[in-house]
Amino acid sequence: MSKDIQKSSYQCDISDKPFCENDNLKVQKQNPSGGKRYHCDICGKSFAVNTNLTRHKRIHTGEKPYHCDICSKSFSQLCNLTSHKRTHTREKPYHCDICGNSFSESSNLTRHIRVHTGERPFHCDICGQSFSESANLTTHKRIHTGEKPYDCDICGQSFSDSTNLTRHKRIHTVEKRFNCDVCDKSFSKNSELTKHKRLHTGEKPFHCDICGKSFSRSSDFTKHIRIHTGVKPFHCDICGNSFSDSSNLTKHKRIHTGEKPFLCNICGKSFSRSTALTTHKHTV
């Protein structure tokens, strides 16, 4: 581990909180409850360490005194510059003693180790569910609050998760130039139109040599082959479970995040799977 990396990234073994300066870590250990006597005269926020106040004020002033000598990008904190430089050097100085995986950030190593230990230190104070990452707890809490802070600037639809907003925006941004002459459905790629047309023709050009089953799409054929081989290439970075299909991994991850993206438009109840929503609608 290089000398400047050691100096610019420290982590408290009491609270898991990362610090950019070793002095700040010492203050945290001496005063973990966080007495804050340094106050920002602009917004009123308080800090236990004067250097943290100095760094905070750069939010207001826009000052970024630390410059990358490779791409000229600037940062308000030295530790952010150090982390950024690893995108150029590909350096990953933080190693997992259990499986050997390496990481560019100490915080990423801390999160990864919870895959092995099963630790879930972040608890929902409403329902008691636990999470290995604070971000997953934040997303989960929106189930209870109904908060949807991510808004589509095109149609105004709101989402509880930024990934769902990103997925949604593709509806607006993707141009569909390739039209099916049978049903008038449109596609953004000619290859997608070709796949679609097989629904009309019944063509299944992908054949399994093991069981003889045929498929109209290569992706369905690839997934099918995994039934025979037992290959499960999609891994959950939270608990380590593996899946043969990426969609099953997506569904599985909702166990950890608590995300329920399928909303009943009749009663407002939410579900983690579309099939559960369909079943529910038959009972309403």
Backbone as a ProteinNet text record, in pm:
[ID]
protein_1_A
[PRIMARY]
MSKDIQKSSYQCDISDKPFCENDNLKVQKQNPSGGKRYHCDICGKSFAVNTNLTRHKRIHTGEKPYHCDICSKSFSQLCNLTSHKRTHTREKPYHCDICGNSFSESSNLTRHIRVHTGERPFHCDICGQSFSESANLTTHKRIHTGEKPYDCDICGQSFSDSTNLTRHKRIHTVEKRFNCDVCDKSFSKNSELTKHKRLHTGEKPFHCDICGKSFSRSSDFTKHIRIHTGVKPFHCDICGNSFSDSSNLTKHKRIHTGEKPFLCNICGKSFSRSTALTTHKHTV
[TERTIARY]
84.7	0	88.1	61.1	148.6	130.5	234.7	238.8	126.7	102.1	0.2	-139.7	-160.7	-290.4	-312.6	-208.7	-220.8	-256.5	-198.5	-221.9	-361.2	-420.4	-541.6	-668.2	-660.3	-780.7	-770.6	-855.4	-856.2	-998.9	-1012.1	-1144.5	-1152.3	-1261.6	-1281.2	-1330.6	-1261.5	-1303.9	-1419.4	-1463.9	-1579.4	-1707.2	-1702.7	-1824.4	-1826.6	-1714.4	-1702.8	-1696.1	-1693.6	-1694.8	-1557.7	-1553.9	-1424.9	-1382.4	-1252.2	-1199.1	-1086	-1074.2	-966.6	-838.6	-846.9	-729.4	-720.5	-600.8	-582.2	-621.2	-597.8	-635.4	-785.6	-863.6	-1008.8	-1051	-981.3	-1009.8	-982.7	-871.8	-839.8	-949	-998.6	-1106.2	-1231	-1262.6	-1380.3	-1370.7	-1253.2	-1237.5	-1244.4	-1189.8	-1193	-1333.1	-1410.7	-1542.6	-1642.6	-1673.4	-1759.8	-1901.6	-1946.4	-2081.4	-2090.1	-1973.3	-1970	-2003.2	-1937.4	-1954.7	-1908.1	-1992.4	-1963.1	-1958.9	-1837.9	-1826.2	-1779.7	-1761.9	-1722.7	-1841.5	-1887.6	-2012.7	-1989.6	-2060.2	-2054.7	-2141.7	-2082.6	-2158.2	-2246.9	-2243.3	-2327.8	-2456.7	-2442.9	-2562.5	-2592.2	-2501	-2526	-2485	-2436.5	-2394.8	-2275.1	-2269.9	-2164.9	-2072.5	-1948.2	-1846.1	-1763.9	-1712	-1628.2	-1484.3	-1444.9	-1306.6	-1304.9	-1215.6	-1210	-1174.4	-1088.4	-1051.3	-1171.7	-1265.2	-1387.4	-1473.2	-1476.1	-1547.9	-1484.6	-1351.2	-1280.6	-1317	-1316.2	-1352.1	-1498.2	-1585.4	-1727.9	-1753.5	-1682.5	-1705.5	-1679	-1600.3	-1574.5	-1700.2	-1799.7	-1928.4	-1991.2	-1980.1	-2038.1	-1952.9	-1821.4	-1732.8	-1703.3	-1721.2	-1689.1	-1541.1	-1462.2	-1317.1	-1280.2	-1192.7	-1143.1	-991.3	-917.3	-772.7	-687	-747	-667.8	-692.6	-586.8	-599.5	-530.5	-598	-539.4	-442.6	-317.5	-216.8	-225.1	-322.6	-339.9	-452.4	-567.9	-682.4	-730	-665	-695.4	-826.5	-892.5	-1012.9	-974	-1063.5	-1032.8	-1127.3	-1079	-1154.5	-1140.3	-1241.5	-1239.4	-1164.1	-1144.1	-1074.3	-961.3	-852.3	-736.9	-771.2	-851.4	-883.4	-963.8	-1047.5	-1122.6	-1030.2	-927.2	-827.6	-753	-713.6	-641.6	-725.8	-854.9	-945.1	-959.3	-974	-990.6	-870	-750.4	-628.8	-624	-690.9	-692	-770.8	-858.2	-926.2	-826.7	-719.3	-614.4	-513	-474.9	-368.4	-420.3	-554.2	-617.5	-570.7	-511.9	-461.1	-576.4	-564.5	-664	-589.7	-561	-472.2	-540.1	-673	-744.1	-786.7	-732.4	-749.6	-831.3	-920.1	-998	-912.5	-893.5	-812.2	-880.9	-1012.4	-1088.2	-1086.8	-1118.4	-1129	-1027.5	-952.9	-849.7	-894.7	-1024.4	-1072.1	-1006.6	-983	-918.6	-1010.5	-991.5	-1078.6	-996.6	-1046.7	-978.1	-1013.2	-1122.9	-1168	-1179.1	-1137.7	-1149.7	-1295.7	-1382.9	-1525.8	-1586.3	-1539	-1587.8	-1543.5	-1421.5	-1374.8	-1459.5	-1489.7	-1573.1	-1708	-1769.8	-1899.7	-1887	-1779.7	-1759.5	-1744.2	-1671.1	-1646.2	-1777.3	-1879.5	-2010.4	-2073.8	-2029.2	-2074.1	-2030.7	-1908.9	-1855.2	-1911	-1923	-1963.1	-2114.3	-2188.6	-2334.4	-2381.5	-2288.5	-2323.2	-2417.1	-2520.5	-2614.8	-2635.1	-2546.2	-2547.5	-2648.8	-2718.7	-2811.7	-2955.5	-3025.3	-3157.2	-3267.2	-3377.4	-3494.1	-3566	-3580.3	-3644	-3795.7	-3848	-3993.2	-4035.6	-3966.6	-4006.6	-3900.3	-3779.4	-3674.7	-3589	-3619.5	-3538.8	-3396.4	-3299.1	-3157.9	-3093.2	-2989	-2921.8	-2771.1	-2698	-2551.8	-2496.2	-2578.8	-2534.1	-2634.5	-2583.9	-2671.7	-2758.4	-2704.6	-2781.5	-2904.6	-2891.3	-3005.4	-3111.6	-3067.7	-3162.6	-3237	-3164.9	-3228	-3335.6	-3302.6	-3400	-3518.6	-3490.8	-3596.4	-3694	-3643.7	-3729.7	-3834.9	-3807.2	-3904.6	-4031	-4022	-4142.2	-4239.7	-4186.2	-4269.3	-4313.7	-4224.4	-4254.9	-4328.2	-4315.9	-4376.2	-4297.5	-4178.9	-4096.8	-4046.2	-4057.6	-4006.4	-3929.5	-3801.5	-3727	-3668.8	-3680.8	-3620.4	-3729.4	-3729	-3834.7	-3784.4	-3867.3	-3836.8	-3864.7	-3763.2	-3780.5	-3854.2	-3892.5	-3966.4	-4116.6	-4155	-4298	-4343.9	-4248.4	-4285.6	-4305.7	-4296.9	-4314.3	-4202	-4237.8	-4141.1	-4106	-3983.9	-3933.8	-3860	-3862.1	-3793.7	-3645.8	-3607.1	-3470	-3416.9	-3292.3	-3234	-3220.2	-3198.4	-3184.4	-3315.9	-3428.2	-3558.6	-3585.2	-3540.2	-3554.3	-3471.7	-3347.7	-3261	-3324.4	-3378.9	-3444.2	-3565.8	-3643.4	-3763.2	-3729.2	-3622.6	-3587.8	-3558.4	-3523.3	-3495.8	-3621.3	-3737.7	-3864.1	-3869.3	-3820.1	-3827.1	-3712.8	-3595.2	-3475.7	-3445.5	-3496.3	-3460.8	-3550.2	-3487.2	-3560.5	-3587.5	-3710.6	-3749.5	-3776	-3674.8	-3680.3	-3718	-3715.3	-3737.3	-3877	-3960.5	-4101.9	-4136.2	-4216.8	-4263.8	-4379.3	-4369.4	-4473.5	-4593.6	-4587	-4699.1	-4789	-4726.9	-4807.5	-4778.8	-4689.8	-4656.3	-4579.7	-4533.2	-4450.2	-4315.6	-4257.1	-4132	-4017.6	-3894.3	-3775.3	-3661.9	-3572	-3458.7	-3344.3	-3342.6	-3236.2	-3297.1	-3230.6	-3277.5	-3271.9	-3170.5	-3157.8	-3277.7	-3331.1	-3449.3	-3572.3	-3581.9	-3692.2	-3684.2	-3562.2	-3542.6	-3589.8	-3551.6	-3595.5	-3747.4	-3804.5	-3949.5	-4024.6	-3976	-4046.3	-4061.1	-3971.5	-3981.5	-4108.1	-4165.1	-4293	-4401.6	-4392.9	-4491.9	-4462.7	-4334.8	-4298.9	-4287.8	-4266.7	-4248.6	-4109.2	-4019.5	-3882.5	-3808.5	-3738.8	-3658.6	-3521.6	-3429.6	-3302.1	-3196.1	-3223.9	-3122.3	-3161.4	-3078.4	-3112.8	-3017.5	-3074.3	-2994.7	-2951.9	-2821.4	-2768.6	-2789	-2821.3	-2834.7	-2975.8	-3078	-3215.7	-3301.1	-3247.1	-3319.8	-3417.6	-3431.6	-3525	-3473.6	-3567.1	-3529.7	-3583.6	-3515.4	-3550.8	-3544.3	-3628.2	-3630.1	-3525.7	-3478.5	-3379.5	-3253.9	-3139.3	-3012.5	-3000.8	-3057.7	-3050.7	-3128	-3243.8	-3321.7	-3247.6	-3181.4	-3101.8	-2986.4	-2917.3	-2805.4	-2852.4	-2966.5	-3022.3	-3058.7	-3115.5	-3155.3	-3035.3	-2925.3	-2805.1	-2756.2	-2775.8	-2731.3	-2806.8	-2924.7	-2997.4	-2914.6	-2852.3	-2771.3	-2633.3	-2572.3	-2435.3	-2429.1	-2538.8	-2539	-2463.8	-2423.2	-2349.8	-2441.9	-2391.6	-2466.8	-2374.7	-2370.9	-2271	-2308.4	-2429.4	-2473.7	-2472.2	-2385	-2359.6	-2410.9	-2473.3	-2518.3	-2398.7	-2367.4	-2251.7	-2280.7	-2404.3	-2441.1	-2428.8	-2485.2	-2483.9	-2407.9	-2368.3	-2289.9	-2369.4	-2503.2	-2585.3	-2563.3	-2574.6	-2552.5	-2677.4	-2691	-2810.1	-2771.9	-2853.2	-2828	-2882.4	-2969.5	-3037.3	-3023.8	-2989.3	-2972.4	-3102.7	-3216.6	-3345.5	-3374.5	-3329.5	-3347.6	-3260	-3140.6	-3055.4	-3121.7	-3179.9	-3249.2	-3362.3	-3441.3	-3551.6	-3497.6	-3390.4	-3330.7	-3281	-3219.3	-3161.5	-3266.7	-3391.3	-3499	-3522.7	-3476.6	-3482.7	-3394.9	-3279.5	-3185.5	-3227.3	-3273.4	-3304.4	-3444.3	-3532.3	-3671.2	-3750.9	-3692.5	-3758.9	-3882.4	-3990.8	-4116	-4167	-4115.7	-4144.8	-4279.2	-4352.3	-4478.2	-4594.6	-4661.3	-4762.2	-4902.2	-4991.3	-5131.3	-5200.7	-5257.5	-5323.3	-5464	-5505.3	-5638.2	-5630.2	-5536.5	-5528.9	-5398.1	-5300	-5173	-5069.6	-5102.5	-5007.6	-4895.4	-4773.1	-4656.5	-4605	-4539.2	-4487.4	-4348.7	-4268.3	-4132.8	-4130.6	-4239.6	-4245.4	-4374.4	-4366.7	-4485	-4589.3	-4543.1	-4637.7	-4720.3	-4657	-4729.9	-4835.1	-4803.2	-4900.6	-5018	-4989.3	-5095.8	-5189.4	-5130.6	-5211.2	-5295.4	-5234	-5304.2	-5424.5	-5408.4	-5515.9	-5639.7	-5619.7	-5734	-5817.1	-5754.2	-5824.6	-5887.6	-5851.5	-5903.1	-6041.6
-119.3	0	124.1	218.1	333.7	430.3	511.1	600.4	703.2	763.8	868.6	812.5	685.6	622.5	598.8	554.5	532.3	661.2	771.4	898.4	952.9	919.1	988	906.3	786.1	706.9	629.7	664.4	600.2	559.4	450.7	402.2	369	411.7	387.5	245.3	170	32.4	26.8	142.1	147	169.6	267.5	307.4	273.5	223.6	197.6	325.3	441.1	568.1	594.7	631.8	662.4	806.1	829	963.6	988.7	1115.7	1153.7	1187.4	1217.6	1255.9	1169.7	1125.7	1044.1	1119.9	1253.6	1333.6	1327.2	1327.6	1320.2	1185.4	1079.5	946.8	942.5	1004.3	1007.1	1077.8	1189.9	1263	1176.8	1104.6	1017.8	910.6	849.2	743.4	799.3	920.9	981.7	1030.1	1064.4	1121.4	1063.7	930.6	868.1	921.6	984.8	1040.6	1169.4	1228.6	1337.4	1474.8	1522.4	1660.9	1753.2	1848.4	1930.9	2077.9	2134.7	2272.6	2369.3	2320.9	2409	2424.5	2547.5	2572.2	2651.2	2610.3	2681.2	2806	2923.2	3048.2	3073.9	2982	2997.3	2916.1	2787	2701.2	2649.4	2671.8	2630.4	2488.7	2412	2274.5	2275.2	2172.6	2168.3	2049.2	2064	1961.5	1947.1	1824.7	1798.4	1841.5	1851.5	1882.8	2007.2	2100	2224.9	2202	2101.6	2074.2	2026.5	1956.5	1914.6	2034.9	2134.5	2258.2	2327.8	2331.8	2394.6	2326.5	2191.7	2117.4	2140.5	2141.8	2162.6	2296	2399.4	2533.3	2538.1	2442.8	2438.6	2404.9	2342.5	2318.6	2452.1	2548.7	2680.9	2764.6	2755.9	2840.8	2781.2	2647.7	2580.3	2555.6	2582.6	2565.3	2417.4	2387.3	2251.3	2258.5	2257.5	2284.1	2165	2045.6	1926.5	1886.2	1888.3	1868.8	1739.8	1666.8	1546.2	1588.7	1544.3	1582.7	1498.8	1405.1	1322.2	1376.5	1408.3	1454.6	1594.2	1657	1794.6	1808.7	1699.1	1707.9	1756.4	1834.3	1892.9	1841.3	1843.6	1789.8	1880.2	1875.4	1957.8	1890	1756.2	1682.9	1599.1	1588.8	1511.8	1364.7	1309.2	1166	1136	1232.2	1212.5	1213	1297.1	1296.5	1163.6	1115.1	987.7	873.8	871.1	767.9	780.9	904.6	928.7	878.9	901.1	862.8	712.7	636	490.7	451.6	541.3	512.3	514.1	589.6	593.8	480.2	454.7	356.7	214.2	200.3	68.5	3.9	82.4	28.5	-11.9	-128	-177.5	-225	-132.9	-165.8	-235.2	-250.5	-309.6	-451.7	-550.4	-690.8	-765.5	-852.7	-938.1	-1057.7	-1076.3	-1186.9	-1321.7	-1318.9	-1443.9	-1501	-1416.6	-1467.6	-1407.6	-1305.2	-1247.2	-1136.8	-1105.6	-994.6	-864.1	-775.7	-647.1	-531.5	-420.2	-304.3	-176	-74.6	54.4	141.8	109.4	189.1	99.8	150.8	73.1	48.5	145.3	129.2	15.5	-3.6	-114.6	-249	-254.3	-376.7	-406.5	-303.5	-321.9	-381.5	-326.6	-378	-521.5	-549.1	-682.4	-787.2	-755.6	-852.7	-900.6	-815.7	-855.8	-969.9	-990.6	-1106.9	-1234.4	-1233.2	-1350.4	-1363.2	-1252.2	-1257.2	-1261.9	-1216.7	-1210.1	-1093.1	-1005.5	-891	-795.5	-750.9	-651.3	-544.5	-446	-351.4	-238.1	-230.1	-118.8	-168.6	-119.5	-171.2	-68	-114.7	-29.1	-13.3	110.6	133.7	124.6	98.2	84.5	-62.3	-146.9	-288	-384.6	-333.8	-419.3	-492.1	-479	-547.1	-491.7	-579.9	-540.8	-546.7	-464.5	-454.3	-445.3	-490.8	-486.6	-352	-271.9	-140.9	-33.6	82.4	192.4	239.1	232.2	274.6	187.1	56.5	-33.9	-3.5	35.3	75.6	201.5	297.1	421.7	393	306.2	268.3	195.8	104.4	27.8	117.5	217.2	304.1	376.7	392.8	459.9	377.1	245.5	162	212.2	246.8	294.1	438.9	522.4	665.6	701.3	613.4	644.1	746.3	781.9	883.5	833.1	918.7	888.6	1011.5	1021.8	1145.9	1160.2	1055.9	1060.9	1083.5	1202.5	1243.1	1243.7	1192.6	1198	1339.9	1405.5	1543.8	1553.1	1438	1437.7	1421.7	1322.6	1297.1	1321.1	1345.1	1376.1	1256.3	1134	1015	1006.7	961.6	957.3	814.2	798.3	666.3	673.1	561.5	554.8	523.5	477.5	430.4	491.9	538.2	601.4	502.8	373.8	274.5	257	264.1	253.5	374.7	492.9	612.8	599.4	551.4	533.3	437.9	326.4	227.8	290.3	367.8	431.3	529.3	605.6	710.7	655.4	529.2	468.7	467.2	469.1	473.3	599.7	710.2	839	859.8	810.8	847.9	756.7	633.2	539.1	560.8	594.1	610.9	473	452.6	323.3	340.3	303	327	202.9	84.7	-39.5	-93.3	-99.5	-131.3	-269.5	-342.2	-474.1	-455.3	-518.5	-501.9	-592.4	-674	-761.5	-696.6	-644.9	-589.3	-442.3	-380.2	-237.4	-204.1	-303.8	-275.9	-220.6	-127.9	-62.6	-99.1	-94.2	-131.4	-34.3	-21.3	70	7.2	-126.4	-196.1	-295.1	-311.7	-406.8	-549.6	-577.5	-712.2	-745.3	-643	-664.7	-692.9	-625.3	-651.6	-793.8	-838.2	-974.6	-1077.9	-1057.1	-1148.1	-1146.5	-1026.8	-1012.8	-1086.6	-1077.5	-1138.4	-1289.3	-1349.4	-1494.1	-1532.2	-1436.2	-1461.4	-1487.2	-1417.2	-1433.2	-1555.6	-1580.8	-1691	-1825.1	-1821.3	-1944.9	-2003.9	-1931.6	-1979.8	-1992.1	-2106.5	-2130	-2183.9	-2093.4	-2136.8	-2184.7	-2175.7	-2213.4	-2346.8	-2450.3	-2586.9	-2638.6	-2702.7	-2764	-2903.6	-2928	-3058.1	-3165.7	-3123.7	-3220.5	-3278.5	-3190.5	-3239.5	-3214.9	-3141.7	-3119.8	-3004.2	-2935.7	-2823.4	-2707.3	-2631.6	-2519.7	-2388	-2279.5	-2147.1	-2042.6	-1941.7	-1833.1	-1726.6	-1721.9	-1621.5	-1689	-1632.9	-1688.7	-1673.7	-1565.6	-1544.2	-1651.8	-1692.6	-1800.3	-1933.4	-1954.4	-2075.4	-2081	-1967.8	-1960.8	-1993.3	-1935.7	-1963.3	-2111.2	-2167.8	-2308.8	-2400.4	-2372.6	-2456.1	-2467	-2359.8	-2360.6	-2463.4	-2504.9	-2612.4	-2740.6	-2764.8	-2885.6	-2872.6	-2755.5	-2738.3	-2702.2	-2645.3	-2601.1	-2471.6	-2403.2	-2276.8	-2168.2	-2095.6	-1984.1	-1861.6	-1784.8	-1677.3	-1546.1	-1536.4	-1409.9	-1422.1	-1342.5	-1356.1	-1234.9	-1260.4	-1153.4	-1104.1	-974.4	-919.5	-893	-922.4	-901.9	-1032.1	-1141.8	-1268	-1380.1	-1359.7	-1460.3	-1564.2	-1563	-1657.3	-1638.3	-1748.1	-1742.7	-1785.8	-1733.1	-1758.8	-1781.4	-1859.9	-1888.4	-1778.9	-1694.2	-1591.2	-1456.3	-1351	-1218.5	-1166.5	-1202.5	-1155.4	-1216.1	-1340	-1402.4	-1335	-1290.6	-1215.3	-1083.1	-1014.9	-888.1	-907.8	-1013.3	-1043.4	-1076	-1155	-1194.6	-1074.7	-978.8	-863	-781.9	-792.1	-718.9	-771.9	-895.3	-948.1	-862.5	-822.4	-741.1	-594.4	-540.7	-397.2	-365.8	-467.7	-442.3	-372.3	-356.6	-285.6	-362	-289.1	-346	-255.6	-275.8	-181.5	-200.3	-307.5	-335	-291	-183.4	-116.7	-146.2	-185.5	-208.5	-72.9	-48.1	80.7	87.3	-22.5	-24.8	10	-57.4	-36.6	25.5	35.6	98.3	5.3	-122.6	-217.9	-245.7	-267	-289.8	-432.4	-480.1	-616.4	-617.7	-716	-728.1	-801.2	-875.5	-950.3	-919.5	-915.6	-886.3	-996.9	-1122.1	-1233.8	-1220.2	-1170.8	-1150.2	-1040.8	-936.8	-830.7	-885.4	-968.2	-1027.1	-1112	-1196.8	-1280.4	-1194.3	-1089	-998.6	-933.3	-891.5	-820.2	-907.5	-1039.5	-1130.3	-1137	-1095.2	-1102.6	-969.8	-862.3	-729	-707.2
0	0	0	-92	-104.8	9.7	31.9	147.3	144.8	25.4	22	37.8	-1.8	19.7	168	236.6	379.7	451.6	407.9	474.6	448.2	332.9	292.9	309.8	369.7	389.9	520	615.4	746.1	779.7	857.4	891.5	1039.7	1103.3	1246.2	1268.8	1356.4	1383.3	1482.8	1530.8	1621.1	1541.3	1449.8	1379.8	1231.7	1174.8	1030.6	948.8	1014.6	943	881.2	750.6	688.2	714.9	724	744.6	646.5	604.6	512.8	586.9	714.3	792.1	917.3	953.9	1072.9	1199.2	1202.5	1319	1343.3	1235	1248.9	1305	1266.3	1319.4	1468.9	1512.8	1655.6	1734.7	1682.1	1750	1758.8	1649	1648.6	1756.9	1772.3	1872.1	2014	2033.1	2165.6	2200.3	2098.5	2121.9	2021.9	2029.8	1930.5	1929.8	2040.9	2044.5	1964	1932.4	1836.4	1888.4	1995.9	2037.3	1926.4	1884.9	1767.4	1808	1816.4	1862.6	1755.4	1631.6	1521.9	1426.6	1409.3	1337.7	1208.8	1104.4	977.2	986.3	960.5	971.4	849.7	753.8	634.5	647.5	685.8	692.4	832.4	927.3	1065.1	1099.6	1002.5	1029.7	1124.2	1212.9	1315.4	1295.8	1345.2	1328.4	1455.5	1477.9	1594.9	1570.8	1443.8	1407.5	1319	1348.5	1273.1	1126.2	1099.7	960.1	879.1	945.4	876.2	839	928.3	897.5	777.3	775	662.7	531.2	532.3	411.4	374	475	449.9	380.5	422.4	366.3	215.9	167.6	23.3	-56.2	10.5	-55.2	-93.4	-2.2	-26.5	-121.8	-107.4	-188.6	-325.6	-336.5	-462.6	-481.9	-378.7	-388.5	-402.4	-496.9	-519.1	-537.7	-426.7	-434.3	-475	-486.4	-518	-663.6	-745.3	-889.6	-934.5	-1021.8	-1081.3	-1191.5	-1181.7	-1281.3	-1408.8	-1411.3	-1530.9	-1619.5	-1557.8	-1637.3	-1599.1	-1499.7	-1457	-1380.4	-1346.3	-1264.3	-1124.8	-1061.4	-930.4	-823.3	-697.1	-584.9	-463.1	-377.4	-256.1	-142.5	-152.7	-47.3	-107.3	-32.1	-77.9	-96.1	-5	-15.2	-141.2	-185.5	-309.1	-430.6	-426.8	-534.4	-536.8	-417.9	-408.6	-465.5	-429.1	-481.8	-632.7	-679.8	-823.1	-902.6	-850.6	-923.6	-950.7	-866.4	-886.8	-1011.1	-1061.3	-1187.8	-1303.5	-1287.7	-1390.4	-1370.7	-1246.8	-1219.1	-1206.9	-1188	-1165.9	-1035.4	-947.9	-821.5	-730	-668.5	-572.3	-447.7	-356.5	-243.8	-126.3	-130.7	-16.7	-52.2	20.6	-14.4	91	43.3	132.6	173.7	304.7	355.9	338.7	310.5	302.4	160.6	61.1	-76.3	-172.3	-127.8	-212.4	-305.8	-308.7	-392.3	-349.7	-445.9	-417.2	-453	-382.2	-399	-397.7	-467.6	-472.2	-352.7	-282.2	-167.5	-44.1	70.7	194.7	229.3	197.4	227.4	145.8	21.5	-60.5	-3.1	51.8	117.2	240	319.2	438.6	401.4	295.2	250.5	200.6	125.5	70.1	179.5	284.5	392.2	454.7	449.8	504.8	425.8	299.4	222.3	293.6	348.3	417.9	559.8	630.2	771.7	790.5	687.7	700.7	785.5	822.1	907.1	833.6	905.5	852.8	959.5	964	1075.7	1063.2	949.1	928.4	942.7	1044.9	1082.1	1056.8	1001.5	981.5	1114.8	1161.4	1291	1283.6	1162.8	1147.5	1150.1	1071.1	1062.4	1112.6	1143.8	1198.7	1097.8	968.6	867.1	867.8	842.8	848.4	710.8	693	564.3	583.7	483.1	490	445.4	376	328.6	367	404.2	444.7	328	205	87.1	67.5	96.2	83.7	188.8	308.5	412.8	370.1	313.9	268.1	164.1	67.1	-36.1	25.7	117.6	183.1	258	327.7	409.8	327	198.8	111.9	91.6	120.4	118.3	224.3	340.7	451.6	432.4	382.6	372	243.3	142.2	12.6	-67.1	-17	-82.8	-218.1	-318.4	-452.3	-501.5	-460.2	-485.3	-625.6	-707.4	-841	-945.8	-1005.9	-1098.7	-1242.4	-1331.9	-1474.5	-1523.9	-1579.7	-1625.2	-1758.2	-1813	-1939.4	-1915.8	-1832.6	-1811.5	-1668.5	-1576	-1438.5	-1347.7	-1401.1	-1317.7	-1214.5	-1093.6	-983.3	-945.6	-890.2	-853.9	-720.9	-648.3	-518.9	-533.8	-652.2	-675.6	-805.1	-803.6	-922.5	-1038.4	-1007.3	-1115	-1190.6	-1118.3	-1183.8	-1273	-1228.8	-1311.7	-1439	-1425.1	-1542.2	-1642.9	-1591	-1676.6	-1746.6	-1671	-1725.1	-1836.8	-1820.1	-1916.6	-2055.9	-2063	-2193.8	-2281.4	-2216.1	-2290.7	-2376.5	-2319.3	-2388.3	-2487.5	-2453.9	-2530.7	-2649.5	-2647.8	-2755	-2877.4	-2989.1	-3115.1	-3175.2	-3224.6	-3280.8	-3430.6	-3511	-3655.3	-3736.2	-3671.8	-3745.3	-3713.3	-3816.4	-3797.3	-3851.8	-3774.9	-3817.4	-3916.3	-4034.7	-4136.2	-4111.8	-4004.6	-3971.4	-3866	-3757.2	-3647.4	-3617.7	-3694.1	-3678.6	-3551.2	-3477	-3360.2	-3407.3	-3327.3	-3366.5	-3273.3	-3326.1	-3250.3	-3279.4	-3181.1	-3196.1	-3274.8	-3285	-3358	-3456.3	-3569.8	-3669.9	-3617	-3532.3	-3474.4	-3385.8	-3316.8	-3233.2	-3319.1	-3432.7	-3526	-3579.3	-3613	-3663.5	-3561.6	-3434.9	-3327.8	-3314.9	-3320.1	-3305	-3415.4	-3538.3	-3652	-3637.3	-3557.7	-3536.3	-3459.5	-3386.3	-3319.6	-3423.2	-3535.8	-3642.5	-3728.9	-3756.6	-3847.1	-3775.3	-3642.7	-3567.6	-3581.9	-3645.5	-3666.5	-3532.9	-3514.5	-3393.5	-3435.8	-3469	-3528.3	-3429.4	-3300.7	-3201.5	-3137.2	-3161	-3121.2	-3013.3	-2912.2	-2805.8	-2849.7	-2854.7	-2897.1	-2791.3	-2669.1	-2559.8	-2554.3	-2560.6	-2547.2	-2670.9	-2768.6	-2893.3	-2893.2	-2782.4	-2774.7	-2860.3	-2921.2	-3008	-2954	-2991.6	-2939.7	-3050.6	-3036.7	-3135.1	-3104	-2980.1	-2938.8	-2885	-2918.7	-2870	-2718.4	-2662.8	-2517.8	-2442.8	-2497.6	-2435.2	-2446.4	-2558.9	-2578.3	-2477.9	-2459.5	-2364.3	-2222.9	-2183.3	-2049.7	-2035.1	-2141.9	-2138	-2118.3	-2187.8	-2179.2	-2034.9	-1957.2	-1817.3	-1732.6	-1778.2	-1708.6	-1713.9	-1828.2	-1846.6	-1780.7	-1791.6	-1741.6	-1593.4	-1541.1	-1401	-1377.2	-1484.3	-1470.9	-1416.2	-1315.7	-1255.5	-1250.2	-1360.1	-1370	-1301.9	-1248.2	-1188.9	-1036.7	-972.9	-829.6	-752	-639.2	-549.9	-469.4	-482	-410.4	-263.2	-221.6	-81.3	-1.7	-54.3	20.8	-48.9	-175.6	-245.4	-321.5	-312.1	-388.4	-538.3	-614	-758.5	-834.1	-957.2	-1036.9	-1182.5	-1252.1	-1393.1	-1483.5	-1428.4	-1506.8	-1435.9	-1509.5	-1448.3	-1389.3	-1451.1	-1398.7	-1261.6	-1239.8	-1108.1	-1002.7	-1043.8	-951.5	-914.2	-1013.3	-987.4	-887	-907	-814.2	-675.7	-671.3	-543.7	-464.7	-532	-462.6	-388.1	-432.5	-363.7	-222.7	-195	-58.2	32	-19.8	58.4	64.7	-48.6	-53.8	-3.2	-4.5	33.8	-74.7	-192	-301.5	-348.8	-368.8	-420.3	-532.4	-654.1	-762.9	-832.2	-798.1	-866.7	-778.5	-821.8	-740	-792.2	-701.5	-736.7	-751.9	-870.6	-894.7	-836.9	-772.1	-710.4	-562.1	-489.8	-344.4	-298.4	-388.9	-353	-292.3	-273.6	-216.6	-316.6	-263.7	-349.4	-336	-443	-446.6	-510.3	-469.2	-522.9	-656.4	-688.2	-813.5	-887.4	-1019.3	-1100.8	-1087.7	-1071.1	-1056.6	-929.1	-822.4	-696.8	-713.2	-790.7	-817.6	-898.2	-998.9	-1081.1	-996.3	-909	-818.8	-726.4	-672.9	-581.6	-649.2	-775	-844.7	-864.2	-868.2	-882.5	-754.8	-642.4	-513.3	-473.3	-543.5	-506.9	-566.5
[MASK]
++++++++++++++++++++++++++++++++++++++++++++++++++++++++++++++++++++++++++++++++++++++++++++++++++++++++++++++++++++++++++++++++++++++++++++++++++++++++++++++++++++++++++++++++++++++++++++++++++++++++++++++++++++++++++++++++++++++++++++++++++++++++++++++++++++++++++++++++++++++++++++

